[in-house]
Amino acid sequence: MLKKDYSKTKKVCKVTFSLPSTAVQDGAEVRVLGDFNGWAWQSGLVMKAGKTEYTASTELALGANYEFRYAINNERWENDWAADAYVPSPFDGINNSLVSVSAVVDGELTGKADGGKKVKATGAPKAEKPAAAAKEEAPKAPAKAKAPAKTTTAPAAKAKTAKAPAKPKAKETPKK
């Protein structure tokens, strides 16, 4: 499971990864490996065992999607059962878990980074500035399309067809 905590002062999100103990054998060492640490066991996030789950946290730069998996004893892999998405890995028939860290545009969180496209990230995401520019334009179009629908005197059935599609809601909201 993923828990996201967006910073009010920095362009980062603290992501807490958790894996149920039922997915891990007793005494196992579990680490989170992914784009954000070069998929290396040595630099993987060490997960601490709790009563019901293993957890680890890290800060990730906003505006990117990060692939990751849980490595158990550096031998067995597990996906996050509640990841934001799953994407094919370079290995046939295997998917990686994906955590999408929203970008902030004009003080508001966007949905998925870079229009939902997969972005490889090994530090600050290269797609951060283009994603922000694209997201600035997107909210303006639905706002203009909705204005005439509110002022029209046409019957309700015609007013429905004039409305723009609803803006997708972001999965996570920042803490205040």
N, C-alpha and C positions, 0 to 999 in steps of 0.2 A: 504494500500500500504506500502511497505517496502523500505527504503532507507538505504544502507550500506556504511559506511565510514571506511575503514581499516586504522589502525594506522601504521605508519612507524617505530615506536620505541617500541611499546608494542604488545603483542600477544592478542590483542582485536580488536573488530570491534564495532564502534558506530552504533547502529541500531535505525532508527527513524521509529516509527509505526504511520500510519495515517489512520483514519477512516472517510469517507465522512459524513458530517452533515446530509445528507438525511437518514442515517441509525440510527440516534439518534434523540430523541424528544428534543425540547427546554428545557433548564434548567436541563438536565440530567447530572449526574456525570458518567464519563467513565474512566475505568482503564484497563490496560493491565495485564492480569494474565497468568502465564505460569510456565514452568519448572524452569525458572531463578528466580522466587520469591515465589516458593512453592504454587502457585495457591491460595494465600491468599489475600482477599480483602484489608486487612490492609496494606500489603506490596506491593500491586499492583502499577504499574506506573500510576500516575494520568495524564490523558490526558487534555491538554489545548484546549479550544474551539477557533477556528479561524473563519474566514468568511465562508469558505467552508468545513473545516475539523477539526477534533480533532487530536492532535499530542502529542507524548511523545517519549523520547529517553533514551537509556541505553547502556552501554558497555557490550558486551558478549564475553566470552573467545572463541578463535578460535578452530576449529576442531570439532564442534558438531552441531547437529540439535536440535532446541528448539521448543517444542510444546507451543502454546499460543492461547488465545481467548480474545476478548474484552468483558468486563462485564459492563453493563449499569444499573446504580442505584442498583447494587448488586442483580439484579433480572433477567435480560434478557441477553442472550449471543449472540454475533455476531462473525462470522469468518472474517478473512481478505480476501477480494475478490480477492486480487492479491498476496496471499501467495506463497512461493516457492513450497509448496506441502500441501496435506491434509492427515491426518492419523487418523485411527479409535481411538476413545476415549474409556475409559472403560465403557461408557454408550451406550447401544444399539442404533444403527442408528445415532449416532452423531460423527462428525469428528472434529478434532482440526486442526487449521492452523499450519504450520511448517515454521520456518525460518532456513535456512541452512547457517551457518557461516563457510566459507572455511578455511582450514588450510594453513599455509605457509610452503612450502618445498623448500629448496635451493633458498630462496628469491622469489619464484613464488607462486601464489595462486593456490590451487588445485580446482577441481570441487566441489563435495559434500564431506562432512566430512565422514570419515570411509567408503569410497566406496559407499556412498549413503545410508548406513544402518541407521536406526533410532537409535539415541543415547539419552538416558535420561540424562539431565544435571541439576545439582543443584549446580552450582559453576564451578570450573575448570573441564573440561570433562576428564573422565578416559580414553577415547579412543584416546586422542591426540597423544601419542607416537606411538601406533600401526598404526594409520592412516598415520603418517608421514613415517614410515618404508615401508608401502605398496605402498605409492605414489612415493617413491624414485625409486622403481623397475619398476613401470608401464611405465614411459616415455622412459626408456632405450630400451624396446622391439620394439616399433614402429620405433625408430631411426635406429636400426640395420636392420630391415626389409626393410626400404625405401632405404638404401644405395645401395644394389644390383640392385634395380629397376632403379635407375638413371644411372648406368653404363652399363646396358645390351643393346645389339644391337638387341634384339628381336623385332618383330613388336609391334605396339602400343597396340593391343588387348591383347597380352600375358603380356605386362608390366603392364597393369591394374590389371590383376589377381594376380600379384606378390606383389602388394602394400598391406601394412597393413591398417586396417581401420583407418579413420581419428580420431585424438585425440579429445575428446569432449572439447568444449570451456567452460570456467567458465562463469557463468552468470554475475558476477560483477567484475570489475577491480578496483584496488586500485587507489586512487587519488594521483597525484604526486605534 
